[in-house]
Amino acid sequence: MKNNQPINFWGIGAQKAGTSWLYYNLSKTPGFSIPPVKEFHYFDRNTKYLSPNFLSKSKVKDRIFSLSYLERAGRAIFSSIFRGNFQNVGFFLRWYFSNYNDEWYKSIFNRYSGTKGEITPSYSMLNKEDVSRMYALSPNAKLIFMLRNPVDRAWSHFRHIKKKIKGFTLDDVTEKEIIEFIEGEGQELRSNYLRTIENFSSVFPKEQILLGFYDAIIESPEQLLEEVIQFITTGKETNEGFKESLKGDDSPTKEIVNKSIELDCPPLVLNLLKEKYHDMILELANQYGGYFNKWYSETYGKPSGSGENKLFCTIHLK
């Protein structure tokens, strides 16, 4: 069934906080139409953002003569043909051989039916001007902001970057290099949850923004997914057969997606991260409680002193 809204939801972050899990599970949800590219990076395509800027060249004529670009396009298109997925063939033809602008972006989703959306964790870094661009394009869209203890998130981000290096160990890097990564601007913005919440809630109505928790993926994945679906679809009843498929040990919600390599955080780096994020975690714990309280008590070995202690998979902004 078609709907007239260009896009129904955006996943806006945070990186290494469960967005791949969310993409994987929503793409399997009946009634949802999720394009085959998880991270569009459309609104952060300006090179001022420290994120993949592969859409920064808006004109197709500026891309078409790159051999590596044509090779990537060819692989995506012929892989879709081989699988018999001709909707994806059409998607990749538009993805690689179009001029990038708002009309192009809307046209991508206009070809899909049902509940439509995309998930790009780097949108958490957007300034208010670019958040306003999102609002102008689809003012009724729901926003999902997945969160993880920023101490764990930062270290997971580092491990994720290094998993691309075969056989990488901590002997291959100095603590100084790790600290430089942690203190980098892109890393700072990705973990500044208060800034992200402020930038988006100053543009979108608060009732259109949902906070979800990485912790719930581990502890209550089916409930988390159900709450996200209910939020996006404004309470429409989830398909009972799909609900049933989420139960049991073989549920897709229990699958770990895009896992980082295992490395123990050096004590010096861990202490730096704890100090760095203390005030933000405490402020969130005092305002919302729940998993924010749990983060604080687990990270600092003492209760935050206020806030609701009950653990909710998702919470709405106040």
N, C-alpha and C positions, 0 to 999 in steps of 0.2 A: 504493500500500500504506500502510495506517494504521500509526502507531506510537504507543505510549502515553505517550511523553515529551512534556510540553507544548511544549517548545522544545529544539531540538538544538544551536543555536549562537547566540551573540551577537557582533556586531562592535562593539567598545567604543571605537573611535577609531583614530588621533587625527584631528582635523579637518584637512583639506587634506593628508592622507597616503595617499590612494588608496581611501578607503572607498566613494566613488561608483563607481569602477572595479570594486571588489569586488562591490558590490551588482548592478551591471549584468551582470557575468559569471556570478555565481552564479545570478541569475534566469534565465539561459539554459542552465544546467547540468541535464541530465536527472536526474530523481529529487529535485531541490530544489524546494521550494515557498516562494517569497518573496512576502509581501504587497505590494500596489501602493504602499504608503507606505514610503519608504526609512527615514526617521527617525521612530520612534514617540515618542521622548522620554517614555516612560512612567515610568521609574525616576528621571528627573530633572525630573519635572513640578512638584515643589515649587518655589515662587518663590524659595527660598533659593539656587537654582542660577541662574547667569547664562547661561541657554540658553532656547530657545523653550519657553514653559510653556503651550502651547495645550491641554494636558490637565489643567491645574491645577484647573479647575472640574469636580469629580467628578460632580455631579448634572446630568442632562440638562435639568432644569427651569431651571437657572441659565444655560443656553446657548441654549435654544430660541427665545428672544424677540429674539435679535440678528439683524438683517436681513443683515449681512455674513456671519454664520455660516451662515445658511440659504442664502445665495447660493453660498458655497463648497461646501456640501453638495450643492446642486442641480447645480452644474457637474460635480462628481465623479461623481455618480450618473447623470446624463443622458449624460455622455461615455462612461461604461461601457456604458450601454444602446445608444448609437449604434454602439459597436464590437462589440456582441453578446457582451460579456464579462460574463455574469450572475453569475459567481463574484465579480467585483469589485463588482457592484451590491450583492450581499449584504454584502460587506466594508464598503463605505462606509455602508450603512444602519446597521450595528453600530458603525462608527467614529464617526458623527456623532450617533446617536440612542440611545445607551446610557449607563448610569452607569458611570464608570470605577473599576474595582477589580481585584483579582487574578483573580477568577473571570471577569470580562469579558476580561481580557488572555489568559487561558488559552483561553477560548472562541474567540477569534480564530484561534488556531493549531490548535485541535482540529478545525476545519473543513477543514484542509489535510492532504494525505497526503505521504508521503515525508519528506525531510529538511527541517526547518522552522527558520526563524530570522529575525532582524531585525538591522539595523545602525544604531546611533545613536552617532555619534562623541562626543557630549557625555557618554556614560556614562564616559568617561575621567576626568571630574571628580567622580564619585560618591565620597561618604565611605564608610567601612566599613559603617556601618549600612545604607545603601541597597544596597551590594554584597551584604550578607547577605540582603536581601529577594530579590535575584535568585537567590541560592543556594537559598533556601527554596522558591522556585517551581520550579526545575529544577536540582537539584544535580549532575546528570551532563552538563550542557550544556558545550560547548566554547566557548572565548573566543578571538577573533582580535583582536589589537592591532596595527594597522598603524602603522608609525613612519616619520618623515621627519626629516632633519637639522633640529633645532628652530630654527636660524637661518633656514633656507629656509622652514620651515613657518610661522613667525610672519609673515614678509614676505608669503608667499602668502595667509595669512589676511587680512591688511590689504588686499591687492589684490582678494581675493574680495569683501570688503565693499564696496569702492569700485566694482566693476564694475557695480553696480546704478545708479550715477550716470552718465548718458549724457555722453560726452565728457570724463570725468574725467581730469585730469593732475595731476602733483605740484605744479603752480603753484596748485592749488586748496586746498592744505593746507600747514600749517607743520610743520617738524620737531618742534616742541613737541607738536603734536596727534598726530603719528605715535608719538612716545615715550609719550605718555599712553595710547594704545591698547595699545602693547606692554607697558606696565607695569600694565595693568588686570588685575583679579582673574581674570576669565574667561580671558583670554589666558595668564596665569600658570599656571592649573590645566591648561589644554589642552596646555601644553608641558612640564609636570612629569612626565616619563615614569617617573621613579623612584617618585614618589608613587603613580601609577596602578598600577605593577607591585606595589608593596608592599600597597596596599589590596586588590587582587584576589587576590594570591597568599596573603594572610593568611586568606582565606575559602575560595577554590576551591583544590583540589589543583593544584600547579604543572604536573603533566602534562596538565591540561585547558586550559592557556594557551599560545597560539602567538604569537610575534612575527613579523610580516611587514614587508617593507621597500618603501617607495615606490620606491626606486632600482631594485628588481627589476622593477617595472612597466615601466620604461624599458629595462632590459637583458635580462631573461629572463621576460617576462610569462606565457608558457605554462607554464614550470616553476613559477613562483610559484602560479598558479592550481591546478595539479595538486597541489602540496604542501598547499595549503589544503584542497582537496577531500579528499585522503587523510586529513588530520588530522581533519576534521569527521566523516567517515564511517568512521573507524577502519580505514583500509586497504582498504576495498572497492574492487574494480577499477572504474576509470572506463570508461564506455562508449567503445568503440574508435572508433565513428563520431564521437563528440563530440571525442575526442582529435585525430582527423584534421582536424576543422573548425578546430582551434586553430592549425594550421600555416599558413604562408604570410603574405603581406603584407596580405591582407584579413581576417586573424583578428580577431574581436571584442576579443581581449585587447590589441590594439595601438591600440584607439580611445581617444583622450583624452576623459575624462568630466569635466564641471563645471570646465572650465579657467578660471583667473583671468586678468584683464587683464595685459598686459605693462607693467611699470614697473620702472625701475632703482632699487635701494635706495640712498638717500643715504648717503654714507660715514660720517657721524656715527651714523646709525641702525645701519648694518652693524657698526660697531665696538662699539656698545652691545650688540647681540645676541651678538656673538662673546664679549664679556666675560661676559655674563649666563649663557651656556650652556656655558662652558668646562669647569667642574668636572663637570657632569652628563655631558657627552659623554665626557670622559676616564674617568670611573668606569665607564660602560657599555662603553667600548672595552677597558679593562683586564679587565673581567669576561667579556665575550662576544667581543670582537674583531670580525671580519667587517666589515659595513657601518659599524658604530660606529667602527672604526679608520679606514675610508675617510673618514667625516665629519670625524674629527679632523684627519687629514693634509690634506684639502682645505681645511678651514676655517682651520687655524692654520699650515699650511705646514711641518709637521714630523710625524714618526710619533709615535704615543702611547707607544711604547716597550714595549708588551706586548700580549697577546691574539692570538688566531688571525687570520691575515691572509686566509685563504680566504674568499671572498664566498659566503654562503649566502642563498638567497631567504627562508628562514624559519629561526628558531631556537627551541628550547625553553628554558624557564626553568631555571636552575640552583638 
